[in-house]
């Protein structure tokens, strides 16, 4: 992806009016350009003002004369050319639309330059150009991640307008990359240096591109209304949940064995407090209510810091759930289930298999008593090695493990001249891995790229299981770790944006290395895991950095909400029971309350600025409560200046200041008063969130909902929660990165650290009780462990022994 593409130099092709386009296409493109121009115009105007002020501040603070001179020169050049930037920017965007149907120019090799002089450093591209490319690419990529769905739909719609297949992000006109290219080309008119351009790009990212995701949504709606693929939408396809799996899940959660889970829950604080991102070290584990108990997760009573869909939630005297909450990122290694007795676990596993064989044997007809040859493990390993090295069949299909077993027995019959069978131990390995793979297939998306890689791993994993029984009972076995890593990238709880496409290549390399190199040495799996984990850790670091940014933004919103509540309480106390006209009281509670909030947020409650605003508030209340007209020009000027700081236009600020500093009654100028009231009603207040401004009043929480609510308030940050997305039972997994004990809002991100949305803890508790959400526990956090638990439940159902035989890696262990 390159952001250095230049527009055509032909002036006729840079204009929509002169472009050779059908009338309807030109009309739609013109409407799209007008929308983007209107939406970005106020932000671009603010950008120019802020950029000029920033250059002035940098010039004042410069400690080196050379730096000061550079900033002064950039400021002088910007002031003389700033009026050209926005028109050039819009012309660049228009040029991209006008050349929509022009095929992209093929890259032709440039003519060879003359031989360089001796000793001269050769460079294909200037370093400053590379830095600008990287910076603009990062800006565009962030916005593409925030508006992935509108980008996808716009690619389809602009593809129709261009008469081509759907356009990708790089070719999409008016997309983030096109906007960044337009800015770069328009910056030539400013005639400023690389450092000054970089400063402009960063301000552009913060002040303009931060608001561009909603513009893309409006742009998609505009094209939809224009009849360009009207009604187009996107619904991802997911597998339906198995009713049998849901029944087994309910049986597991209702089963005994919670005592061990409670012991784990009471001992999880150190692991949780050391986990993952730096946000865990920023004092964020604050318990709710009116308390401020930091480290709430480590002080949680046993059995209360967990989740799961149990029938005992909220019952007095009983724990809400059992097990640690899962806080790890996708495919991270874990030692939560390590340290078990492998021999005892495998013996218990063999008993379950024996019970299964006994039940199946009763249902089968009698067998012939002919002698059969028993194949040795070495002979089976050699035959499997030959199959492993063979190329895949048509379409890359791999035979099932049961097919592989039949092939081995058929080959042995041909060699020995009589029937053959596997040893009991080898047959158990075939059966167990076959059951495990059957459960995995129900947990992954069959159309995901990693699904084929899981099938490629079955023969190497079978050979591991034949010679190392720890594969089934050791959760941290290298082969099991690799299988889990590959499987989790295709899990059915992942959304389309949860997996980085760049991770697919390392996954393929790791699987290919195992398939090509494994011949009995488990170090091959360890080497593949090490390389793959390096890529995964890089992805985790990116996700944590992005998560921290969202958390800081959420903390800022919380500080604003605290300031709003404090200023409202102070204002209400100052007004008291004084008789103030209704309209004046409304202006105080809305316009002037925003002024108090901003002052408190910026300066603090102990600052002289806050005390000055309190004094002005008292004078305003006195003026509004008096019975006669009072003229106070100094107070009116102060109020007008303060209102302009919170975004009121000069005319509106003057009218409001005049009314707040006099005793005009509600009956004066009813027409102008009504007009002003309508403007205030349509205006978005400081820090107002439209999504949460008018939440409906919900009925009081039930006992069970209250228990879940209290549980959520002591959950460690980073806990994963699965949300049911439809009536078919499809789920998506989201990470509760942070929640505010003040606003009760919880921030959720996906596996890549991208912000998904917010839920109140109250609504989340109600969703959990209603079965629409569930807290993911550590025992069920990893996909392979989750599939293994389902395999054990299947074996217990055959053996008819319930949960009598605990096995390592099982949730009931």
N, C-alpha and C positions, 0 to 999 in steps of 0.2 A: 504494500500500500504506500503510495507516495502522495504527498501533499504539495508537490512543487509543480503540478500541472498548470500550464499557462493557458489563458483563454486565447481564442482566435484573434488575430490582428485585423481581420476583415470587419470594418464597422458595420456592414450590412448584416452580417451574421450575428452581431452582438445585440441586436434588437429583436424583440418579439414581433414588432410591427412589420419588420422587413424579412422575417424568417419565412421560409417556404414550408408552411404548416397548414393543415386543414383548419377551417374556421372554428370548428368545435374544439379541436385540440388547443388552438391559440387562445380561445376564450377561457378554457380550464386552466391553462398555464398562467394566463394573466391574472385570474382570480387567486391562484396560489401565490403568485408574487406579491399581489396587493396585501394578502393576509400576512405574509411574513414581514413585509415592510411595516405594516401598522403595528404588529406585535413587537417587533424589535426596535422600533424608532425611539420609544422612551428610554429603553435600556442603553441604546447606543449614545443617546444624548448624555445620560448620566456617566457613561464610560468616558466620554471625551472630557467632561468636567473633572472627574476623578483622576484621570491620567495627567491632566495639566497640573493639578494640585500635587500629585505624587512626584512629578518631575521637579516641581518647585521645592518640595520638602527634601528630596534627595540632594538637590543642589545646595540647600542650606546646611544640611548635616554632613556633607562630604568633608572628609579630613585631609584628602589629598588634593592639591590644586588641579592636577590633571583630571580627576574624577569630577570636580566641581565644574571645570571648563566644559567637559563632555556633556554633563547634564544641562548646563546653561545653553550650550549649542543646540542640544536636542529640544529643549523647551522653546528656543527661538524659532527653530525650524517647524516645530509642531504648531505654534501659534500662527505662523504665516500660512500653513497648509491644512489646518484642521478642517476647514469647511469643505475640503475635497474628499475627505475619507469616506463619509457615509454615502455620498453619491457614487463614488467609485465602487464601493462595496456592493451597492444595489445593482450597478451595471454589471459587475462580475457575476452576481446571482442570475441576472436576466440573461447574460451570455450563456450560462450553463443551461438554462431552459430553452433558449433559442436554438442551441445546437443539440437538442435532445435526440433528434433523428439522424444526426450526423454520425457515421461510424467512427469509433475511436481510432486515432492515427496509429498506424503500426510503427513500432520503434525501429528506426533505421540507424545503422552504425554511422557515427560521425566521421568526417574526413580526418585522416591522420594528421596530427599537428606536427610542426617542425621539431626536429630533435632538440631537446633541452640543453641548455648550457651546462657545462661540467660543474658539479657541486650543488646544483639546484635541487631542492626537495620536490619530488613529484607527488601530486595529489589529484585524484579524480574529481573530488567534490570538496568544496570549502567546508571546514569544520563548523563554522557558524550555520551553514545551511543544514548540516546534519542535525545540529542541536535544535534548530527551529523545526525541522521535520519531526523529530522525536517529540518535542513539546506539543506541537499541533496534533500529532497522531494520538497522544495520550488524551488530549482534550476531547477529540472526536470519539475515541473509544469509550470514554466514560459516559458520554451522552448516548451512544448507541446501546450501552448496557442498561441505561435507565429507561429507554424507550424502545425496547426490542420488538414489542408487538406492533406499535405504530410503524416502525421501520419496516417490518416484514410486510404489512399491508400496503404501505406506500410503495415498496418495491414492486408489488404486483400491479398497482394502479398506474404508476409511471411506466411500467413495462408495456401496458396497453397503450398509453399515450405515445410511447416511442415506437410501437409496432414491433417489439422484440419480446423475448422472454423476460421474466421478472428481473429487475435491476438489483445488483448487490449494493452493499453500503458505500462502496467507493464510487460507483457510477450514479448513485441516486442524487438527482438535483434537489437542492434545498435540504439535503441531509447534512448531518454534522460535519462530514468530511468536506462536502462542497462549501459549507459556510466557512470552514477554516481555510480552505484554499482561497475563497473570495477575500477574506481578511488579509491573507498574506499578499495577494496581488495588489489589493487596494493600499497596503502600507507603503508601496513604492512612492505614492504621491506625497507622503510625509517627509521623505528624504532624511530618515533618521538611521542611526547605527544599529548594529545587532543587539546590544544590550538594551537599548531603548525599545526595540521591537519586542524583545522577550518580556520586558515589563508590560508592554501593551497586551501581549498575548495572555499573560497571567491575569491581568485585570479583566480582559475579555472573557476568560473562562469563568471568573467569579461573578461578574456583573451581568453578562449576557447569556452565555451558554448554560449557566445554572438554571435559567428560565426557559430553555429551549425544548425540553421534553413535552411540556403542555402545548407548545406551539405545533409540534409534530402531530399531536393528537387532534388539534383543531384543523390542521392541514389535511389530515386523513378524512375528517368529517366533512370538510369543504368539498373534497373530490368525490366523496360518497354522495353528497347532495347534488353535485353536478352530473350524476349518473355514470361515473367512471367505476365500473364494477360495483354497482349499488348493492348494498346489503352484504358486502364481503366481510367475513369474519374468520376466525381461526380457532378451532377446537382441537386440542391435542388428543391423540388416541392413546388410551391406557388399557391395561389388562383389567378384567373384572376380578374382584377378590373371590376366592373360593369359599363357598358356604361351609365346606368341611374345615377349612383353615380357621374360619371365624369361630366355629364351634370348638375346635381344639384350643384356640386361644382363650376362650371363655373358661374351658375346663382347666386350663393351666392356671389362670389367675384365681380361680376359686379353690384350687387344690391346696392341701396342707403343705407344710414346709416353709411357713412364713417366718419362723423363728430365726432360721439361718439368714434369711434376707434382712431381718431387723438387725441382726448382729452386724451385717455388712453396712447397713445404712448408718449405724451409730459410729462406724469407724472410718468413714469416707472423707473426713474433713481435709486431711493433709493432701490427699490426691486431688481433691477438687480445688483447693486453694492454690496449688502449684500448677494447675492446668492451663495450657493454651496461651491465650493472648495476654498482653500487658494490662488489659482492662481489669483483670482479676486483682491487680495490685493497686488500683486507684480508689480504694474505699468504696467499691460499688456494691458490696454485699450488705445492703441495708435492709433490715427487716421492716415490715410495714407498720401500719397504725400510727400512733403518735410517738413511738419509740425510735431510737437511732442506734440499734445494736449492730455494730459492724461485725463481720464474720458470722453472720446468721447461719450460714450453711454448716459451719463447724460446730455450732451450738444447738443444732436441731435435735430434738428428742428422737430417740430411736424409733424408726418406723414411720416418721412423718415427712421425711424429705424425699419422698419417692413418688412414683406414679404407676399407672397401670389401670386397666378397666376392671375393677373388682366389685363384687357385690357387697363388700363390707365397708365401703367408703362412707365416712360420716357417722358410723355407729359408735356411740359413746363407749370408751374403754377399749376400742380396737384400733389398730393402725390403719391409716388410709391406704397404704400400699407397702410393698417390700422391695428392696433393691435400690442401688444407687441410681441417680439420674444420669443419663448418658450425656456427656459434654464434649466428647471428642469430635474432631472434624472427620470428613469422609475418608475411610480407609486408613486412619491412623492406627498405629500399632498400640496394643494394650496389654497390660499384665493383670487385669482385673480378675481373671479366672486361672491364673498360674499358681503353681505350688501345690498341686494335688498329687495323690498317690496313683500313679499311672497303672501299676499292676492290679491294684484293687479295683480301679475303675474299669479296666479292660475285662477283669473276671466278671464283674457285674454285667458288663455289656454282653459277654458270651452267654450268661444265663438268660438274658432277654432273647438273644438269638435262638437259644435252645428251645425256649418256650414257643417262639414263633415257628420253628421247624416242626415241633411236636403238633401244633395246631394244624399246620398245612399238611403234615403227614396223615392226619386222620381224615382229611378231605380227599386225599388221592387214592386211586385204586392201587392194589398190590403190584409190586414190581417183580420182574423176572429175577430169578436167583443166579443168573450167569455171572461168572467172574469178571471183574472190571479192573483195569489198571489205574492206579492212583498216580497222577502227575505230581512230580516234585516241584517245589517252589522255584528252584533254579531253572527248570525246563519251562515253566510258565513265564518267568521273567524274560528268558531269552526270546520266546515267541512274541511276547508283548513288545520287546525292543524292536523286533523286525517290523511289527505292525506300526510302531511309532514312527519309524523312519520312512514308511511308505507315504507317497503324496496323497492328498485328500481326494475323495471321490468327486463325481460330477457336482458342480455347484458348491464345492467345499464341504459337503455333508460328511459327518462322522457317525459311524455306527454306534448304537447304544452299548452300554456295558454288558447287557444280557446277550446282545448279538455277538460281542467279542468273545464271551464265554462259550457260546455255541460254536463259534469258529474254531476256538482252541480245541474243544473236545472232538470236533469233526476231524481236524488235522491229526490229533493223537490217535483216533480210531484207524485212520489210514496208515499211520506209521506202525502201530502195534498189532493191527489185525483184529482187534477186539475193542469193546466199549471202554471208555476211559472216564474218569471222574477226577475232580479236584479234591485236595485235602480239605478237612473241615475248616481249618484256619483260613486257607486261601478262599474257600467258598464264602466264608463270613465276610472277608474283605470285599469281595465282589458285591455281595448283598448290601453291605453297609454303604459303600460308595454309590451304588445304584439308588438306594433310598435317599441319600443326601442330595444327589443330583436331581432326583425327582422333586424334592422340596425347593431346591434352588430355582428350578424352572418356573415354579409358581411365584417366586419372589423377584424375578427380573423381567425386564421388557424384552420380549423376543426380537423386536426390531432394532434394539440398540446395537451399536457396533461391537461392544464388548461381549455380547451374547455368543458370537462365534468363537471368540477367544476362550471362553469358558469351556466350550465343547472341545476345543483343541487340547486343553489341559487334562482331559479325563484319563488318557493312557499314561502319561507321566505320573499323575496322582495315584492311579491304580498300582503302578509299580512301587511307588513309595509306600502305599498302604500294605502291600504284600510283604515287604521286608521290614517295616517299622510300624508296630502297632500304636506307637505314640501319636500317629497322625490323627486318630479318632478321639483320643482322650486328652491331648495336650493342645490347649487353645492357642499357644504361641509357637506351634510347630512351623518351620519356615514354609513348607508346602501349603499349609493351611492359611498362613498369612498372605501368600501370593494369591491363592484362590479368593480370599476375602477381598483383597484390593481390586482384583479384576471384576469380581461380581458386584461390588458396591457401585462401580461406575455404570452399571446397567440396572440398578435397583428400581423397582416400580414406585418407590416413594420419591424419586427424583423428577423434577420438572425439566423442561427443555433447556432452561438457562442455568441449571445447577452444575453441569459438568463442562469444564473447559475443553474445547475441541483440541487444544494443543496437548492434552494428556493422552490422546489416543495413540500417538506414535510411540511414546515410551512404553505404553501397555503392550503394543504389538511387539516391540523389541524384547521386552521381558519374556513374553510367552514364546516367541521364536527361539530365544536363547535356551529356555528350558527344553522345548521339544527337540532342538537340534543337539544339545549337549548332555542331557541327563542320561546317565547309564548306571544308576545305582548310587551315585554320590550326592547326598543332600546338600552339599556345599554349592551346587549349581543353583538350587532354589535360594540359598542365602545371598549369592552374588546378584541374582536377578532382583531380589528384594531390596538390596542395598541401593542399586541404581534407580529402581523405581521409587523408593522412599525419598531419594534426593529430589526427584521431580515433584513428588507429593508435598514434601516439606516446603518447597518453593511456592506451590499453590496455596498451602496453608498460610504461609507468611503474607502472601498477597491478600488472602481473605481476611486475615486478622487486621491488617492495616486498613482495609476498606471498612471493616466492622468498627474499628476504633473511630474512624471519621464519622460514621453514622451515630455512634454513641455520644461523641462530643456535640454533634448537632442536637441530639435529643436532650443532652444535659442543658444546652443553651435554651431550648424551649422550656425546660423545667424551671430554670432561673427566671425566665420571662413570666411564667405563670405564677411563681412565688411573688415576684414584684407586683403583678397585677392584683393579686389577692391582698397584699399588704397595702397598696395604695388605695384600693377600694375601701378597705376597713378604715384607714385613716380619714379618707374623705367622708365616709358615713359618720364617723365620730365627730368630725368638725361641723358637719351640717346639723347633727343632732335633731332636735325637734323644732328648729327655726322654720318659720313660714316663708318658704321660697316658692315663687311661681313654678308651676309644673314644667314649663318649657325650659326655664333656666336650670331647674334641677336635672332635667334630661341632658342638657349641654354639659353640666358639671360631671354627671356620671359617665358620659361618653367621651367628649372631646378633651375636657380637662383631666379626666382620669388617665387618659393615654399620656398626657404630659407628665403627670406624677409618676406613672409607671416607667417611662423612659428615663427620667431623672434618677429614680431609685435604682434602676438597673445599671446605669452608667456610673453614677457617682457614689452610691451607697447611702445608708441612712444616717451616717455620722458626718456627711459632707456639708459644707456651707451652702452648696447649690440646692440640696434637699431642704435645708432650713429656709432658704429664700423662697422656694416654691410653696412651702407650708405657710409662710407669711403672706404670700400672694393669694393663696387659697382662702385664708381667713378674711382678707380684704375683699375678695370676690364675693364670698358668702355674705359679708356685711352689706356690700353694695346691692346684692340681689334681694336682701331681706328688708331694706329700708323702704319707707313709704313714699319718698320723694326722689326725683331725678338727681343723680349725682354725676358730675363729670370728673373723671380721673385720667387725664391723658397719659400719665406715666404708667399707671396700671394697665390701661388698654394697650399701650405699646409693648409692655412686657408680655401680656397674654398673647398678643398677635405674633410676637417673635417666637414664643414657646410653641404655639400651635404650628407654625411653619416648620419646626424641627421634627414634628411627627407626621409630616406629609400633607398638611392642609395648604391649599393654594392661597395666594395672598388675599384674594377677594373674599373667600370663605373665612379665612382667619380674621380678617377685619370685621366682618359681620358678627361672627361669634364673640370676638373680643368686645365689641360695642354692647352686645346683649348681656355678657357676663359682668360688665363693669357698670351697669346701670340698673334701675329698678323698673324697667319696662314690663308691663303686665302681659299676660297671655292674650289679651284682647287687642293689643297694638299690632297693626299690619298683619292681619291673618293670612293674606296671600303670600307675603314674603316669608312668614314663619312656616307656612306649609311647605313652601318650596325648599327651605333650608332643612326642614325635617326629613323630606324625601331624599335629599342629597346625603344626609347623615345616615339614613337607614340603608341606602345602597352602598355606603362606603365600608370597606373592610377595615376593621379596627386593628390596632397594633397587636401583633401576635395572634390574631384570631385564626382558628383552624376551622374551615367550613365543614369538614368531615365530622368534627366533634363538637361543634358549637351548639347543636340542638339534638342531643341524644334523648331518645324517648325515656320516660320514667318507667323503670322495670319494677316488677313486684319484688317484695323482700326475698332474700335468698332462703332456700330451705336449709335444713340442718346439714344435709349432704353437700349442698352447694357451698355453705359456709365453711365446712371442713376442707373442701377443695380450695377455696379462696385463701384460707389461712396457710394451707400447704404451699400454694404458689408464692406467697409473700416471703417464704424462707427458702425458696429454690435457689440454687447457685446460678449465677449468670452463665449462659452458654448451654443451658439445658435444651435438649431437642424435644419437640412436640410434633406429633403426627396429626394432621387435620384431614378429616374426611371431606372430599371435594364433590361428591355426587351421591346419588342414591344407590349406585352400583357398589359402593364401598371403596372406591379408589382413594388413596391417601397421598399426601405430600408432606414431606418432613421439613420443618422450619426451626430455626435456632432462636431461642429467646435470649437475645444478647444483653438486654438491660431493661429494667423497669423502674418507674418513678414512684416512690412512696407518697409523693405529693399529688400527682395527677392520676396515679393508678394505671398509667399507660405502659404497656410492654412493647419494646422494639423487637421486630423479627427480621432476620436475614436468612438468605439461602446458603447453600453449601459453598458458594463463592464469595460470601460476605456482602452480597448486594442486598440493599434494603428492600424488603417485600411489603411491609406495612406495619400497622400497630393494632393491638387489641387491648382493651381494658382487662385487668385481672378479673373483674366481675364477670364480664362476658365470657372470658376464657374458662372460668370455673363452671359456668352454666353449660358451656359446650362440652366440657369433660364429663359432667354428670349425664348430659343428654347423649353421650356416645359419639359426639361429633369431633372430639379431639382426645388424645391420650398422651401421657408423658412417656417418653422412651426411656427405659431403664438400661443400665449398663449391660445386663445379661442379654438383652435383646437389641442392643445398639448395633452390633456388627452383624452383617447379613449371614455369614457362614455359621456363626453361633446361633443365630435365630433359626436357620434351616436345620441345624443339628438338633436343637431342642424339639423341633417338629418331628424329626426322624425318631428321636427317643420316645416321643408320645405315641408314634405309630407302632413301635416295637412293644411298648407297654400294653397297647390295646390288643395286640396279638397274644402277648403272654398272659394277659388278664391279671397283671400284678399292680396296676395303678402306679403309685409313686414309691413303691417299697424299696427300690434299688436305686439309690442316688449314684450318679455318674458324673465325673469331672466334665465341666463345660455345660452341665444342665442347669437350668434356672432353679431347680429344686434341690441342687446339691447343698 
